[in-house]
């Protein structure tokens, strides 16, 4: 008698995934990475051309703090060259206000696995939820950032930091001030940032005052905007609006102080009645 055995789809998928991971671990153990060669590959790939080197880092200005870090592109290069890694990212939540992405990185040699989550808002200033297309774009950006964060949690920074510094120095060394100043201004104007707005952000008055460090920071900001880590609104518009609001509040406070001082002066220097004036004159004798 033939017996029918029912196997659930989830059980089959779980078994396939387990066998796939086991095979990858076995392969990683059989062909372990050469750390020195991995670092050389990271360096060669990141320095392949000027555009690649420039896109390896991001820069953010938050609350007066300057934040520099490794971009998604650099994390992809590190993951590819480090080898024997299993990396994935996916959307795990959407509550109508935020999208949550999960990044997982598994070092198949050391069996270290790290999972990180990244949240991104999907509502505008008016509280209205983004369109379906914009939610997809935001979700992709969140997945990319989750991928980066997971990789950087697993691959030791102590090992890669030297190569990262070298790539950064290479990018800075290739700066042509006259050419790159103009390119940066034109690029940010194309994003909707007025030239005066850009100069105010940098704390300068003319294009000729833009330094090599400023160009590196602007390139990092451009990378952060492309990756979805920040936006033009958050970087340029919001801080300018907050600064203007703070200046206006300060002006109002100073005006209120002057009015209060004037009122005090009027009350202390008020005109005395004849009787009070006579009493004051007698007391002064």
ZAZA-961054 format. One record per residue (C-alpha): x, y, z. Coordinates in steps of 0.1 Angstrom, whole numbers, padded with zeros to 4 digits, always signed. Layout:
N
XYZ...
END
This chain:
285
+0000+0000+0000+0014+0034-0011+0016+0059+0017+0012+0096+0009+0037+0118+0028+0029+0154+0030+0059+0178+0034+0051+0214+0041+0066+0240+0019+0081+0259+0049+0099+0227+0061+0113+0221+0026+0125+0256+0023+0141+0255+0058+0160+0223+0049+0172+0238+0016+0184+0269+0033+0202+0248+0060+0219+0226+0034+0229+0257+0014+0245+0274+0045+0262+0241+0055+0277+0238+0021+0289+0275+0022+0305+0269+0056+0323+0238+0044+0336+0257+0014+0348+0286+0036+0366+0262+0059+0382+0245+0029+0393+0278+0013+0399+0303+0041+0406+0339+0033+0440+0354+0030+0437+0386+0050+0466+0403+0034+0454+0395-0001+0418+0406+0009+0431+0440+0020+0451+0444-0012+0420+0437-0032+0399+0462-0012+0425+0488-0018+0429+0481-0055+0391+0481-0061+0384+0512-0041+0412+0531-0059+0403+0518-0093+0393+0553-0105+0386+0587-0091+0348+0584-0091+0349+0551-0071+0373+0565-0045+0352+0596-0041+0321+0575-0035+0337+0554-0007+0328+0578+0021+0299+0599+0034+0297+0630+0055+0269+0644+0076+0265+0676+0096+0241+0670+0125+0236+0695+0153+0269+0711+0148+0287+0677+0148+0306+0666+0117+0302+0628+0111+0323+0609+0086+0319+0572+0077+0322+0544+0052+0296+0545+0024+0274+0516+0011+0297+0514-0020+0328+0509+0002+0309+0483+0023+0301+0464-0009+0337+0464-0019+0348+0452+0015+0322+0424+0015+0332+0413-0020+0370+0413-0013+0369+0400+0023+0352+0368+0011+0334+0339+0028+0306+0362+0039+0269+0356+0035+0251+0390+0034+0215+0399+0029+0191+0427+0035+0153+0429+0034+0123+0449+0045+0107+0435+0076+0082+0461+0086+0061+0490+0072+0036+0506+0097+0026+0534+0074+0049+0558+0091+0083+0541+0090+0099+0513+0070+0122+0489+0088+0150+0471+0070+0171+0443+0083+0206+0435+0073+0223+0402+0082+0260+0394+0077+0274+0359+0085+0311+0353+0085+0312+0316+0074+0347+0311+0087+0344+0324+0122+0306+0316+0124+0299+0352+0136+0265+0364+0125+0252+0399+0131+0217+0413+0124+0210+0451+0124+0178+0470+0117+0174+0504+0101+0143+0526+0102+0134+0553+0077+0104+0577+0078+0079+0574+0050+0059+0605+0059+0064+0641+0048+0064+0673+0068+0026+0674+0066+0023+0639+0080+0011+0625+0047+0024+0590+0038+0047+0588+0008+0035+0574-0025+0040+0538-0033+0070+0545-0056+0086+0567-0029+0081+0540-0003+0099+0516-0026+0128+0541-0031+0130+0547+0007+0129+0509+0013+0158+0503-0011+0178+0530+0006+0171+0515+0040+0181+0480+0028+0214+0494+0014+0222+0511+0047+0213+0480+0067+0236+0460+0044+0264+0484+0051+0259+0484+0088+0258+0447+0090+0290+0442+0070+0309+0468+0091+0298+0450+0123+0314+0417+0111+0345+0428+0092+0369+0441+0119+0375+0478+0117+0409+0474+0133+0420+0454+0102+0404+0476+0075+0410+0510+0090+0444+0514+0075+0432+0506+0040+0402+0530+0044+0425+0558+0055+0447+0552+0024+0418+0553+0001+0406+0585+0017+0440+0601+0013+0441+0590-0024+0407+0607-0030+0420+0639-0013+0452+0638-0032+0434+0638-0066+0415+0671-0058+0420+0698-0084+0407+0729-0065+0399+0751-0095+0381+0723-0113+0364+0705-0083+0351+0738-0067+0331+0745-0098+0319+0709-0101+0307+0708-0065+0288+0741-0069+0272+0731-0102+0262+0696-0087+0245+0710-0056+0228+0737-0076+0214+0709-0098+0199+0694-0066+0182+0726-0057+0207+0741-0034+0213+0778-0041+0249+0790-0044+0244+0814-0015+0228+0786+0005+0259+0764-0001+0283+0792+0008+0264+0799+0040+0265+0762+0049+0303+0762+0044+0307+0796+0062+0323+0813+0033+0315+0842+0009+0331+0832-0024+0338+0800-0044+0376+0807-0041+0374+0801-0004+0364+0764-0008+0392+0743+0005+0402+0707-0003+0387+0695+0031+0354+0713+0022+0354+0695-0012+0359+0661+0006+0330+0670+0029+0307+0680+0000+0315+0648-0019+0307+0629+0013+0274+0648+0016+0266+0640-0021+0272+0603-0014+0250+0604+0017+0222+0620-0004+0225+0594-0031+0224+0565-0006+0194+0580+0012+0213+0586+0045+0203+0623+0044+0184+0647+0021+0189+0682+0007+0161+0693+0031+0178+0679+0062+0213+0690+0052+0208+0725+0038+0172+0738+0042+0163+0727+0078+0195+0740+0095+0192+0773+0076+0155+0776+0087+0165+0767+0123+0193+0793+0123+0169+0820+0110+0143+0810+0136+0169+0812+0164+0181+0846+0152+0145+0858+0151+0139+0845+0186+0170+0862+0198+0160+0895+0183+0126+0892+0199+0142+0884+0233+0165+0914+0230+0136+0936+0220+0115+0924+0250+0145+0931+0273+0148+0966+0260+0111+0972+0265+0114+0959+0301+0144+0981+0308+0125+1011+0294+0095+1003+0316+0118+1000+0347+0134+1033+0339+0101+1050+0335+0089+1037+0368+0120+1047+0387+0123+1081+0371+0086+1091+0373+0077+1127+0380+0072+1134+0417+0041+1151+0431+0047+1186+0447+0043+1171+0482+0068+1143+0475+0092+1168+0459+0090+1189+0491+0096+1159+0513+0126+1148+0492+0141+1184+0494+0137+1184+0532+0154+1150+0536+0183+1161+0515+0191+1191+0538
END
